[in-house]
Amino acid sequence: MSEKYFKKSKDKFKVGYSSKVFKYDFRKHNLEDLQERFVECDSKGKEIKKTTKKVETKKTETKKVEKEVDNGDKD
């Protein structure tokens, strides 16, 4: 398992914010709880941006189906 680091979020902790970074230890910490309360970062404290997959919407899928049906009716 790769090493994970966490720090307090500036948005959530405007008062009492510190840039202290700590390393996740599965014997001491609950990962789900940490992810709710803290921001994942690298060992130097730089925040790791979460990547999201772009999901194709249902509307574009139905448009493709409608075009296929329309093309079939013209023959």
Biopython code that builds the backbone (N, CA, C, O; Angstrom):
import numpy as np
from Bio.PDB.StructureBuilder import StructureBuilder

atoms = [
    (1, "MET", "N", (0.853, -1.186, 0.000)),
    (1, "MET", "CA", (0.000, 0.000, 0.000)),
    (1, "MET", "C", (0.892, 1.240, 0.000)),
    (1, "MET", "O", (1.887, 1.301, 0.722)),
    (2, "SER", "N", (0.528, 2.213, -0.807)),
    (2, "SER", "CA", (1.305, 3.439, -0.875)),
    (2, "SER", "C", (1.074, 4.284, 0.379)),
    (2, "SER", "O", (0.046, 4.174, 1.047)),
    (3, "GLU", "N", (2.039, 5.108, 0.669)),
    (3, "GLU", "CA", (1.939, 5.968, 1.851)),
    (3, "GLU", "C", (0.986, 7.115, 1.567)),
    (3, "GLU", "O", (1.001, 7.689, 0.478)),
    (4, "LYS", "N", (0.161, 7.447, 2.545)),
    (4, "LYS", "CA", (-0.792, 8.545, 2.409)),
    (4, "LYS", "C", (-0.499, 9.571, 3.492)),
    (4, "LYS", "O", (-0.149, 9.229, 4.621)),
    (5, "TYR", "N", (-0.653, 10.844, 3.117)),
    (5, "TYR", "CA", (-0.431, 11.942, 4.037)),
    (5, "TYR", "C", (-1.680, 12.816, 4.056)),
    (5, "TYR", "O", (-2.385, 12.932, 3.053)),
    (6, "PHE", "N", (-1.945, 13.428, 5.205)),
    (6, "PHE", "CA", (-3.112, 14.283, 5.366)),
    (6, "PHE", "C", (-2.747, 15.558, 6.098)),
    (6, "PHE", "O", (-1.769, 15.609, 6.844)),
    (7, "LYS", "N", (-3.562, 16.605, 5.870)),
    (7, "LYS", "CA", (-3.445, 17.861, 6.614)),
    (7, "LYS", "C", (-4.826, 18.477, 6.717)),
    (7, "LYS", "O", (-5.746, 18.083, 6.001)),
    (8, "LYS", "N", (-4.970, 19.450, 7.613)),
    (8, "LYS", "CA", (-6.253, 20.132, 7.777)),
    (8, "LYS", "C", (-6.548, 20.985, 6.548)),
    (8, "LYS", "O", (-5.641, 21.529, 5.918)),
    (9, "SER", "N", (-7.810, 21.087, 6.228)),
    (9, "SER", "CA", (-8.246, 21.894, 5.100)),
    (9, "SER", "C", (-8.385, 23.354, 5.543)),
    (9, "SER", "O", (-8.928, 23.632, 6.613)),
    (10, "LYS", "N", (-7.901, 24.267, 4.731)),
    (10, "LYS", "CA", (-8.049, 25.700, 5.047)),
    (10, "LYS", "C", (-9.513, 26.111, 5.028)),
    (10, "LYS", "O", (-9.923, 26.983, 5.795)),
    (11, "ASP", "N", (-10.298, 25.497, 4.166)),
    (11, "ASP", "CA", (-11.723, 25.839, 4.053)),
    (11, "ASP", "C", (-12.504, 25.420, 5.289)),
    (11, "ASP", "O", (-13.367, 26.163, 5.756)),
    (12, "LYS", "N", (-12.215, 24.251, 5.816)),
    (12, "LYS", "CA", (-12.965, 23.734, 6.962)),
    (12, "LYS", "C", (-12.464, 24.291, 8.283)),
    (12, "LYS", "O", (-13.245, 24.459, 9.219)),
    (13, "PHE", "N", (-11.174, 24.578, 8.370)),
    (13, "PHE", "CA", (-10.570, 25.008, 9.633)),
    (13, "PHE", "C", (-9.947, 26.394, 9.497)),
    (13, "PHE", "O", (-8.723, 26.525, 9.481)),
    (14, "LYS", "N", (-10.767, 27.414, 9.402)),
    (14, "LYS", "CA", (-10.238, 28.775, 9.305)),
    (14, "LYS", "C", (-9.619, 29.201, 10.634)),
    (14, "LYS", "O", (-8.640, 29.947, 10.657)),
    (15, "VAL", "N", (-10.189, 28.729, 11.732)),
    (15, "VAL", "CA", (-9.627, 28.991, 13.051)),
    (15, "VAL", "C", (-8.933, 27.711, 13.495)),
    (15, "VAL", "O", (-9.520, 26.630, 13.436)),
    (16, "GLY", "N", (-7.711, 27.826, 13.929)),
    (16, "GLY", "CA", (-6.975, 26.653, 14.377)),
    (16, "GLY", "C", (-6.312, 25.881, 13.256)),
    (16, "GLY", "O", (-5.870, 24.749, 13.454)),
    (17, "TYR", "N", (-6.238, 26.490, 12.068)),
    (17, "TYR", "CA", (-5.595, 25.819, 10.936)),
    (17, "TYR", "C", (-4.089, 25.796, 11.139)),
    (17, "TYR", "O", (-3.487, 26.794, 11.536)),
    (18, "SER", "N", (-3.498, 24.661, 10.866)),
    (18, "SER", "CA", (-2.041, 24.576, 10.840)),
    (18, "SER", "C", (-1.659, 23.762, 9.620)),
    (18, "SER", "O", (-2.447, 22.947, 9.140)),
    (19, "SER", "N", (-0.478, 23.976, 9.127)),
    (19, "SER", "CA", (-0.050, 23.266, 7.931)),
    (19, "SER", "C", (0.685, 21.969, 8.275)),
    (19, "SER", "O", (1.433, 21.435, 7.456)),
    (20, "LYS", "N", (0.466, 21.477, 9.477)),
    (20, "LYS", "CA", (1.121, 20.255, 9.913)),
    (20, "LYS", "C", (0.603, 19.066, 9.093)),
    (20, "LYS", "O", (-0.604, 18.877, 8.945)),
    (21, "VAL", "N", (1.527, 18.281, 8.572)),
    (21, "VAL", "CA", (1.208, 17.118, 7.757)),
    (21, "VAL", "C", (1.497, 15.871, 8.576)),
    (21, "VAL", "O", (2.526, 15.786, 9.247)),
    (22, "PHE", "N", (0.591, 14.905, 8.522)),
    (22, "PHE", "CA", (0.859, 13.657, 9.230)),
    (22, "PHE", "C", (0.630, 12.474, 8.296)),
    (22, "PHE", "O", (-0.166, 12.541, 7.360)),
    (23, "LYS", "N", (1.334, 11.412, 8.570)),
    (23, "LYS", "CA", (1.307, 10.212, 7.749)),
    (23, "LYS", "C", (0.215, 9.270, 8.250)),
    (23, "LYS", "O", (0.075, 9.060, 9.455)),
    (24, "TYR", "N", (-0.541, 8.715, 7.342)),
    (24, "TYR", "CA", (-1.599, 7.760, 7.665)),
    (24, "TYR", "C", (-0.961, 6.444, 8.114)),
    (24, "TYR", "O", (-0.066, 5.910, 7.458)),
    (25, "ASP", "N", (-1.445, 5.940, 9.244)),
    (25, "ASP", "CA", (-1.006, 4.646, 9.763)),
    (25, "ASP", "C", (-2.267, 3.821, 10.008)),
    (25, "ASP", "O", (-3.106, 4.198, 10.825)),
    (26, "PHE", "N", (-2.404, 2.700, 9.304)),
    (26, "PHE", "CA", (-3.631, 1.913, 9.392)),
    (26, "PHE", "C", (-3.862, 1.349, 10.786)),
    (26, "PHE", "O", (-4.997, 1.011, 11.123)),
    (27, "ARG", "N", (-2.838, 1.238, 11.595)),
    (27, "ARG", "CA", (-3.014, 0.729, 12.957)),
    (27, "ARG", "C", (-3.588, 1.787, 13.896)),
    (27, "ARG", "O", (-4.214, 1.451, 14.901)),
    (28, "LYS", "N", (-3.378, 3.060, 13.573)),
    (28, "LYS", "CA", (-3.825, 4.154, 14.444)),
    (28, "LYS", "C", (-5.044, 4.895, 13.916)),
    (28, "LYS", "O", (-5.854, 5.386, 14.703)),
    (29, "HIS", "N", (-5.189, 4.983, 12.592)),
    (29, "HIS", "CA", (-6.191, 5.858, 11.988)),
    (29, "HIS", "C", (-7.244, 5.071, 11.213)),
    (29, "HIS", "O", (-6.987, 3.981, 10.702)),
    (30, "ASN", "N", (-8.423, 5.654, 11.144)),
    (30, "ASN", "CA", (-9.502, 5.150, 10.300)),
    (30, "ASN", "C", (-9.474, 5.977, 9.015)),
    (30, "ASN", "O", (-9.711, 7.184, 9.058)),
    (31, "LEU", "N", (-9.191, 5.353, 7.881)),
    (31, "LEU", "CA", (-9.011, 6.063, 6.618)),
    (31, "LEU", "C", (-10.258, 6.846, 6.207)),
    (31, "LEU", "O", (-10.145, 7.993, 5.775)),
    (32, "GLU", "N", (-11.433, 6.253, 6.332)),
    (32, "GLU", "CA", (-12.667, 6.945, 5.949)),
    (32, "GLU", "C", (-12.880, 8.206, 6.777)),
    (32, "GLU", "O", (-13.293, 9.239, 6.251)),
    (33, "ASP", "N", (-12.601, 8.119, 8.056)),
    (33, "ASP", "CA", (-12.756, 9.265, 8.949)),
    (33, "ASP", "C", (-11.768, 10.372, 8.573)),
    (33, "ASP", "O", (-12.129, 11.549, 8.564)),
    (34, "LEU", "N", (-10.548, 10.003, 8.270)),
    (34, "LEU", "CA", (-9.545, 10.997, 7.874)),
    (34, "LEU", "C", (-9.933, 11.690, 6.573)),
    (34, "LEU", "O", (-9.767, 12.903, 6.441)),
    (35, "GLN", "N", (-10.443, 10.933, 5.621)),
    (35, "GLN", "CA", (-10.814, 11.519, 4.336)),
    (35, "GLN", "C", (-11.975, 12.488, 4.469)),
    (35, "GLN", "O", (-12.090, 13.420, 3.673)),
    (36, "GLU", "N", (-12.838, 12.290, 5.458)),
    (36, "GLU", "CA", (-13.944, 13.226, 5.696)),
    (36, "GLU", "C", (-13.457, 14.523, 6.328)),
    (36, "GLU", "O", (-13.940, 15.601, 5.981)),
    (37, "ARG", "N", (-12.505, 14.427, 7.250)),
    (37, "ARG", "CA", (-12.108, 15.588, 8.048)),
    (37, "ARG", "C", (-10.870, 16.313, 7.533)),
    (37, "ARG", "O", (-10.680, 17.489, 7.845)),
    (38, "PHE", "N", (-10.025, 15.644, 6.753)),
    (38, "PHE", "CA", (-8.763, 16.227, 6.316)),
    (38, "PHE", "C", (-8.619, 16.139, 4.801)),
    (38, "PHE", "O", (-9.413, 15.493, 4.119)),
    (39, "VAL", "N", (-7.591, 16.802, 4.297)),
    (39, "VAL", "CA", (-7.300, 16.820, 2.874)),
    (39, "VAL", "C", (-6.073, 15.947, 2.634)),
    (39, "VAL", "O", (-5.072, 16.055, 3.342)),
    (40, "GLU", "N", (-6.163, 15.085, 1.630)),
    (40, "GLU", "CA", (-5.006, 14.245, 1.297)),
    (40, "GLU", "C", (-3.961, 15.100, 0.586)),
    (40, "GLU", "O", (-4.292, 15.918, -0.273)),
    (41, "CYS", "N", (-2.694, 14.901, 0.956)),
    (41, "CYS", "CA", (-1.610, 15.684, 0.378)),
    (41, "CYS", "C", (-0.375, 14.804, 0.228)),
    (41, "CYS", "O", (-0.373, 13.643, 0.636)),
    (42, "ASP", "N", (0.680, 15.375, -0.366)),
    (42, "ASP", "CA", (1.933, 14.632, -0.446)),
    (42, "ASP", "C", (2.748, 14.892, 0.816)),
    (42, "ASP", "O", (2.292, 15.606, 1.709)),
    (43, "SER", "N", (3.933, 14.326, 0.899)),
    (43, "SER", "CA", (4.733, 14.430, 2.118)),
    (43, "SER", "C", (5.186, 15.864, 2.409)),
    (43, "SER", "O", (5.564, 16.176, 3.538)),
    (44, "LYS", "N", (5.151, 16.737, 1.398)),
    (44, "LYS", "CA", (5.552, 18.137, 1.581)),
    (44, "LYS", "C", (4.369, 19.051, 1.875)),
    (44, "LYS", "O", (4.551, 20.250, 2.089)),
    (45, "GLY", "N", (3.162, 18.496, 1.886)),
    (45, "GLY", "CA", (1.979, 19.291, 2.214)),
    (45, "GLY", "C", (1.225, 19.828, 1.023)),
    (45, "GLY", "O", (0.256, 20.566, 1.201)),
    (46, "LYS", "N", (1.634, 19.484, -0.193)),
    (46, "LYS", "CA", (0.942, 19.960, -1.385)),
    (46, "LYS", "C", (-0.303, 19.108, -1.603)),
    (46, "LYS", "O", (-0.221, 17.881, -1.674)),
    (47, "GLU", "N", (-1.453, 19.767, -1.706)),
    (47, "GLU", "CA", (-2.727, 19.076, -1.811)),
    (47, "GLU", "C", (-2.807, 18.256, -3.095)),
    (47, "GLU", "O", (-2.398, 18.708, -4.165)),
    (48, "ILE", "N", (-3.342, 17.043, -2.970)),
    (48, "ILE", "CA", (-3.535, 16.166, -4.120)),
    (48, "ILE", "C", (-4.927, 16.403, -4.653)),
    (48, "ILE", "O", (-5.912, 16.241, -3.933)),
    (49, "LYS", "N", (-5.013, 16.783, -5.907)),
    (49, "LYS", "CA", (-6.309, 17.043, -6.536)),
    (49, "LYS", "C", (-6.951, 15.722, -6.911)),
    (49, "LYS", "O", (-6.299, 14.836, -7.464)),
    (50, "LYS", "N", (-8.221, 15.599, -6.608)),
    (50, "LYS", "CA", (-8.970, 14.397, -6.954)),
    (50, "LYS", "C", (-9.339, 14.467, -8.427)),
    (50, "LYS", "O", (-9.849, 15.483, -8.898)),
    (51, "THR", "N", (-9.082, 13.392, -9.148)),
    (51, "THR", "CA", (-9.456, 13.341, -10.550)),
    (51, "THR", "C", (-10.815, 12.668, -10.658)),
    (51, "THR", "O", (-11.082, 11.666, -9.995)),
    (52, "THR", "N", (-11.660, 13.230, -11.497)),
    (52, "THR", "CA", (-12.987, 12.664, -11.692)),
    (52, "THR", "C", (-13.122, 12.229, -13.141)),
    (52, "THR", "O", (-12.589, 12.865, -14.050)),
    (53, "LYS", "N", (-13.831, 11.154, -13.338)),
    (53, "LYS", "CA", (-14.081, 10.674, -14.686)),
    (53, "LYS", "C", (-15.288, 11.405, -15.239)),
    (53, "LYS", "O", (-16.278, 11.607, -14.535)),
    (54, "LYS", "N", (-15.207, 11.798, -16.497)),
    (54, "LYS", "CA", (-16.325, 12.476, -17.137)),
    (54, "LYS", "C", (-17.303, 11.410, -17.609)),
    (54, "LYS", "O", (-16.967, 10.551, -18.424)),
    (55, "VAL", "N", (-18.495, 11.483, -17.090)),
    (55, "VAL", "CA", (-19.520, 10.492, -17.403)),
    (55, "VAL", "C", (-20.421, 11.047, -18.493)),
    (55, "VAL", "O", (-20.870, 12.191, -18.419)),
    (56, "GLU", "N", (-20.680, 10.231, -19.503)),
    (56, "GLU", "CA", (-21.557, 10.652, -20.582)),
    (56, "GLU", "C", (-22.992, 10.687, -20.067)),
    (56, "GLU", "O", (-23.463, 9.737, -19.442)),
    (57, "THR", "N", (-23.664, 11.770, -20.332)),
    (57, "THR", "CA", (-25.019, 11.922, -19.815)),
    (57, "THR", "C", (-26.002, 11.056, -20.582)),
    (57, "THR", "O", (-25.736, 10.633, -21.707)),
    (58, "LYS", "N", (-27.114, 10.805, -19.971)),
    (58, "LYS", "CA", (-28.138, 9.963, -20.576)),
    (58, "LYS", "C", (-28.762, 10.646, -21.793)),
    (58, "LYS", "O", (-29.184, 9.968, -22.730)),
    (59, "LYS", "N", (-28.826, 11.982, -21.790)),
    (59, "LYS", "CA", (-29.426, 12.709, -22.906)),
    (59, "LYS", "C", (-28.672, 12.455, -24.196)),
    (59, "LYS", "O", (-29.291, 12.240, -25.238)),
    (60, "THR", "N", (-27.337, 12.476, -24.151)),
    (60, "THR", "CA", (-26.563, 12.257, -25.372)),
    (60, "THR", "C", (-26.717, 10.825, -25.848)),
    (60, "THR", "O", (-26.707, 10.566, -27.051)),
    (61, "GLU", "N", (-26.858, 9.893, -24.917)),
    (61, "GLU", "CA", (-27.066, 8.497, -25.303)),
    (61, "GLU", "C", (-28.405, 8.335, -26.016)),
    (61, "GLU", "O", (-28.494, 7.621, -27.014)),
    (62, "THR", "N", (-29.445, 8.994, -25.509)),
    (62, "THR", "CA", (-30.764, 8.867, -26.139)),
    (62, "THR", "C", (-30.769, 9.556, -27.500)),
    (62, "THR", "O", (-31.449, 9.090, -28.414)),
    (63, "LYS", "N", (-30.039, 10.639, -27.658)),
    (63, "LYS", "CA", (-29.957, 11.305, -28.962)),
    (63, "LYS", "C", (-29.319, 10.378, -29.981)),
    (63, "LYS", "O", (-29.763, 10.319, -31.127)),
    (64, "LYS", "N", (-28.269, 9.642, -29.571)),
    (64, "LYS", "CA", (-27.620, 8.706, -30.490)),
    (64, "LYS", "C", (-28.594, 7.621, -30.917)),
    (64, "LYS", "O", (-28.617, 7.235, -32.085)),
    (65, "VAL", "N", (-29.393, 7.127, -29.990)),
    (65, "VAL", "CA", (-30.366, 6.080, -30.292)),
    (65, "VAL", "C", (-31.432, 6.621, -31.231)),
    (65, "VAL", "O", (-31.837, 5.937, -32.171)),
    (66, "GLU", "N", (-31.892, 7.855, -30.981)),
    (66, "GLU", "CA", (-32.908, 8.458, -31.837)),
    (66, "GLU", "C", (-32.395, 8.625, -33.258)),
    (66, "GLU", "O", (-33.140, 8.393, -34.211)),
    (67, "LYS", "N", (-31.134, 9.024, -33.421)),
    (67, "LYS", "CA", (-30.555, 9.189, -34.754)),
    (67, "LYS", "C", (-30.505, 7.847, -35.480)),
    (67, "LYS", "O", (-30.793, 7.770, -36.674)),
    (68, "GLU", "N", (-30.139, 6.791, -34.753)),
    (68, "GLU", "CA", (-30.081, 5.469, -35.362)),
    (68, "GLU", "C", (-31.472, 5.027, -35.813)),
    (68, "GLU", "O", (-31.615, 4.438, -36.885)),
    (69, "VAL", "N", (-32.492, 5.304, -35.011)),
    (69, "VAL", "CA", (-33.869, 4.934, -35.363)),
    (69, "VAL", "C", (-34.328, 5.760, -36.558)),
    (69, "VAL", "O", (-34.966, 5.226, -37.465)),
    (70, "ASP", "N", (-34.014, 7.056, -36.575)),
    (70, "ASP", "CA", (-34.401, 7.916, -37.687)),
    (70, "ASP", "C", (-33.759, 7.445, -38.991)),
    (70, "ASP", "O", (-34.413, 7.444, -40.034)),
    (71, "ASN", "N", (-32.522, 7.057, -38.945)),
    (71, "ASN", "CA", (-31.824, 6.590, -40.137)),
    (71, "ASN", "C", (-32.447, 5.297, -40.654)),
    (71, "ASN", "O", (-32.475, 5.063, -41.862)),
    (72, "GLY", "N", (-32.937, 4.472, -39.765)),
    (72, "GLY", "CA", (-33.570, 3.213, -40.161)),
    (72, "GLY", "C", (-34.906, 3.433, -40.812)),
    (72, "GLY", "O", (-35.288, 2.652, -41.683)),
    (73, "ASP", "N", (-35.636, 4.462, -40.432)),
    (73, "ASP", "CA", (-36.965, 4.729, -40.989)),
    (73, "ASP", "C", (-36.880, 5.282, -42.406)),
    (73, "ASP", "O", (-37.820, 5.105, -43.181)),
    (74, "LYS", "N", (-35.804, 5.935, -42.764)),
    (74, "LYS", "CA", (-35.680, 6.569, -44.082)),
    (74, "LYS", "C", (-35.435, 5.566, -45.185)),
    (74, "LYS", "O", (-35.665, 5.884, -46.351)),
    (75, "ASP", "N", (-34.983, 4.382, -44.871)),
    (75, "ASP", "CA", (-34.671, 3.381, -45.908)),
    (75, "ASP", "C", (-35.869, 2.794, -46.550)),
    (75, "ASP", "O", (-35.744, 1.946, -47.433)),
]
sb = StructureBuilder()
sb.init_structure("model")
sb.init_model(0)
sb.init_chain("A")
sb.init_seg("    ")
for serial, (resi, resn, name, xyz) in enumerate(atoms, 1):
    if name == "N":
        sb.init_residue(resn, " ", resi, " ")
    sb.init_atom(name, np.array(xyz, "f"), 0.0, 1.0, " ", f" {name:<3s}", serial, name[0])
structure = sb.get_structure()
